[in-house]
Amino acid sequence: MRLRYINKKLLKSILLICLADGIFGLSYGSTAISYGFPLWVAAALSLLVLAGASEFLFVTIVGGGGSITAAVVAGLLVNARHLPFGMAVKDLIGRTPTRFLGYHIMNDESVVVGLAQKSPRKARAAFWLCGMGIFLIWPLSVILGGVIGQIIPDPASIGLDAVFPAILLALTLEALKNRQTLVSTLAGVTTALIVSPFLPVGLPILSALSGLLIRKKKT
């Protein structure tokens, strides 16, 4: 990873992404404790799984009375997207001895940041910096969130869940200056809001991808 390919704007974006993940980790850690999990379980999952959505799913299913098998299967289904991710970033990870670490730190954020860069060297540096940043901050924030969860029984009362999407929204504001992107986004958001009362949790978000079907016709 060569940091000289990382400019200030890209570094700021990566830092904000890591901050958002850290806040999400606080929420996950406190939630795991509220479901009765020992702190070491949440910490171990954060290090070995390193996938926030599947970790949240695991603790909510098991904590809600579901079986471990069901939780594991659900987590694997959620992480199925990592298969195409792996093919998309194989050139960014390379064939070095550290490639296994590269696949471990592969997540939505590091993949998007890496593939968004035009220069191959810059893309590789961005992927590794974002991935390693999350790899460091995620377990630490989960442990801290677990400690907070032991003090505050209801983690929702401090509004951690609201901060994470707020930061992600801030990161997307620059892209929304593009008219086509804004139109597609509004169409996707509208679709998700309409179908939310009728679809299970998670599917309305996927339905928002329908906004990508809207394209401005060339004149």
N, C-alpha and C positions, 0 to 999 in steps of 0.2 A: 504494500500500500504506500503510494507516494503522495504525500500531502501537498506537494508543490502544484499538483493539478487541481487542488481545491481552492476556488476563489472565495472571497468574503461572503458573497450572496449565497453560494451553495453551502458554505459552512454554517451560516445563520439558519438556513432551512433545516439542515441536519440536526443542529442543536435544538431547534424548536420541536422537531419530530421526536427526538430522544426525551425532551421534557414532557411532551404529551404522553409518551409511553410510560414515563415514570409516574405521572399522575394516575394513569390507568392501572399501573402496578400497585399503587397505594390502595386503590379501590378494590382490586382483586385480593390483595393480602388481607384487608379488613373484612371483606366478604367471606373469605375462606374461614377466618376465625369465627365469624358470626354463625357459620354453619356447623361449628364444632370441630373443625380440623385442627390438629396440632400445627404449630408454626413451622416445624421442620418439614411437614408434608408440602405445604405451599411453597417453601423455599426450594425443596428438591424438585418439584414440578417446574418451577421457574428456571432452574438450571438445566434440567434434562430435556424438558419439552420445548421451552422457549417459544410458546405460541399462545398468546393471551386468550384468544377466542376459545380454543379447545380446553384450556385450563379453567376458564370461567365455566364452561359447559360441564366439565367434569365435577367441579365442586358443587354446582347447583343441582345436578342430577343425583349425585350420591347424597348430598346434604338434604335433598328433598325426599329421600327414601328410595331412590332408584338403585339398581344394581350396578356394581363396578363394571361388569361386562357391557351393559347398555351405555355407560358413560364413556368407556374406551372406544366402542364402535362409533358413537356420535362424534367423539373427538377426531377419529380417523377420517370420518366423512367430511368434517369441516376442513381438515388439513389436506384433503385430496387435491386442492388447488396447488399444493406444493409440487405436484408432479409436472404440470406445465411450467411452473416457475423454474424448476430445476433445469429444464431444457432451454428456457429463455436466457438464463444467466450463466450457462456453463462456460461461456467464453470469458465472463467476468471473474469467475472463480479460478479457472485455469486447471492445470494438471500438477500443480505443486504439491508437496507433502502436506500442506495445510488445507487441501481441498475439502477434507471432511469437516474441518472447522467452518469453511466457507458455506457448505450446505447446511450446517447447523444454525448459522446466523442468518440464513435466508428467510426473510419474512416479507409481508406485504410492503412495508416501508422501504427496506433496503433494495428490493427488486424494482420498485417504482422509481426511486431516486437514481439507481444505477442505469436503468434503461432510458431514463429521460435525458441523459447526457449524450451529446453528439460525438465527442471524441472517445475512442475506445479506452485510452489511458485514463481519461477523466471519469468515464463510466465505471471502470474497475476501482479507482480510488474512492469514488462516491459510494459504491456498493459496500466496500469493506469498512469504510469509516462509519457509515450509518449502521451497518450490521453489528460491528464491534461496540459502537456506542450503546445500542439497545441491549446487547449481550451483557454489558457492564451495569447499566442503570436498571434493567428490569428486575433482576434478583434483589438488588439493594432496595428498590422501592417496594417490592413485595414484602420483604422482611420488615421494613419500616411500617408498611400498611398493616401487617399482622400485629405489630406492637400497638399501633393506634387502635386496631380492632379490639384489643384486650382492654383498652381504656374506655372506648366509645362503643357501646353495644350495637348501635344502629349507624353504620357507616354512611347511609344515605342522608343522615341529618346534617353532615358537613358539606354536602354538595360536590363530592369528588366526581361523580358520574357526569355532572354538567360541565366540568372544566375540560375534560378530554375532547368532546366534540367541539367545544368552543375554540380550542387551539387548532384543531383540524380545519375548522371553518376559516380561521385566520390564515392558514397556509394556502387555502384555495382561492382567496380573494383576488390574488394577482391573476390567476388563470381566468377568473370570471370577467375580466376586462375584455376578453375576446367575445364578440357577439354570438358566434356560433356555439361556443362553449356554454355561455350563459343560457341560451335558448334550450340546449340539450339538457342542461342541469335543471332548469325550471320544469321542463316537461317530465323529467325523471322524478323529481320531488313530488309533483302533482300526482303522477301515477301511483307512487308509493303511498301517499296520503289517502287516495281514493280506495285502494285495495286493503289498507291496514285493518279495517274492521272485519274483513272476510278471510284473510289468510293467516296461517300460523306465524309465530315470531320468526323473523329472519327472511321470510319470502318477500315481504314488501320491499325490503332493501334491494333484493335481487331484481325485483320488477322495475326498480328505478333505472336499470340498465337500458330499458326500452327507450329512454331519452336519446340514446346514441343513434337510434334509427332516424332521427330528424336531422336532415342535412339541408343546408341552404343551396337552392338550385342556382347553378351558374347561368348568368345571363349573357 
